[in-house]
């Protein structure tokens, strides 16, 4: 019986080992000297540390002295057979991946060995280099990924309270530093980024870290309102009938003393844009249906996924408003430009969607699919993919079948 991992063609080999690779401490046990040497050379060339033994008793003496990451064991060994050695290794070191080799292919034997905890079952003869690349390479990727996720979990767990911006790439470090600086000002801020990059999160962080943090934070999604309603929502409505002194207070007035977030400011109608300029530059608000004004004191944050300069050139956005809202600016990089932050994001979302329990791991081929996918929906799409995977995996390791089809489809069929 040939291992499924080993049977796959070299031409379909993925490059994921370059992303996740660690040197393994490997024990090779076989009385066939030629095979031992062939495996030792291939594994050493791949960067692993190799110790060999000629029979089961010698191997038992070695595992009594130290723990190996991988043990490659012949089933038919002198003195102590391979299955007995498998049980001894599993008892002493459950995390050691044991691969059994045999020259006598038998499906029942393979099934029995896998049930007893063997990582794989391989039929001789096989190509030592291909074995090192495919099977041992997969184990190395898996262990490296576990280490990376564990480090990411520690970083996420130790993050400063009230610091929700996740990322340690240069672009995100620079963004975080700029947020800390900009937060101390009352000047308007224009936050630019593709859909799903976290513009609202940045806006909330600016408010939470600024001097107005204990004052109101009012968010308005401009694109969610039709043109006939958005002015009333923002600026309020004057009394509708003579003798009625009551008027409807708008969102800007509600945010007075605090922060107003205009999400998708590019969708604001031109008439409302003119009134917003007066709010920013003059600190006054004019109620809809009236010439009366009131003073307001708000810190304006605006978000957009478009280039406002282009909208100004097309006559769809007022130039004076463009300069008014963009006194300070923050640009959020898309996820595809900061893939090194994905382990941190994965650890964060696993912790969010699998609380109060040890979060599941992720198979290297599933991780490779995530890394290869362009994520046009950015962090929002990534978060939804992880939430889906956690639900479908039921606490077990996340694999390709747990990911959305469009993401899983990026995996090369040969991925282990």
Number of C-alpha atoms within 10 A of each C-alpha: 16 17 16 14 19 22 15 16 11 13 7 11 17 18 10 19 20 10 13 21 18 19 17 22 18 24 23 23 27 25 18 12 13 10 18 19 14 13 21 22 16 19 24 15 12 16 13 19 16 19 16 22 19 17 23 26 15 14 22 15 11 16 17 12 8 10 18 21 19 21 27 26 29 29 25 19 20 14 10 16 16 25 21 13 24 25 17 15 22 17 11 13 16 14 13 21 21 27 24 23 26 21 14 13 15 11 11 9 16 22 13 12 22 16 10 13 16 22 18 21 25 26 18 14 11 16 15 19 17 19 19 22 22 25 19 24 24 22 23 23 22 22 19 20 22 17 14 16 21 16 15 20 21 13 16 20 13 9 13 9 7 9 11 14 16 17 20 16 14 11 14 17 14 11 19 21 10 13 20 14 13 19 20 14 15 18 18 22 24 26 24 22 19 18 17 19 22 19 24 18 11 21 27 18 20 23 23 18 17 19 14 20 16 11 14 16 21 19 19 19 15 21 16 12 14 12 16 9 10 21 24 19 18 23 24 22 19 20 16 13 8 6 7 9 9 11 13 15 16 19 20 28 21 19 21 18 17 24 29 26 27 25 23 20 23 23 19 22 19 16 11 16 21 14 19 24 20 15 21 20 11 12 15 19 25 19 23 22 12 11 9 11 13 11 13 19 20 26 22 24 28 24 25 19 19 15 11 20 15 11 15 15 11 10 11 16 22 22 15 12 19 18 15 20 23 18 11 16 17 20 16 17 17 20 22 17 11 15 17 15 17 22 20 23 22 20 24 20 21 21 18 14 16 17 10 8 8 10 19 18 20 21 18 27 24 23 24 23 22 22 20 17 16 16 17 16 16 18 19 15 16 22 20 15 17 23 18 15 25 24 14 15 16 12 15 14 15 23 19 22 13 20 24 14 10 10 20 21 15 17 21 14 12 17 19 20
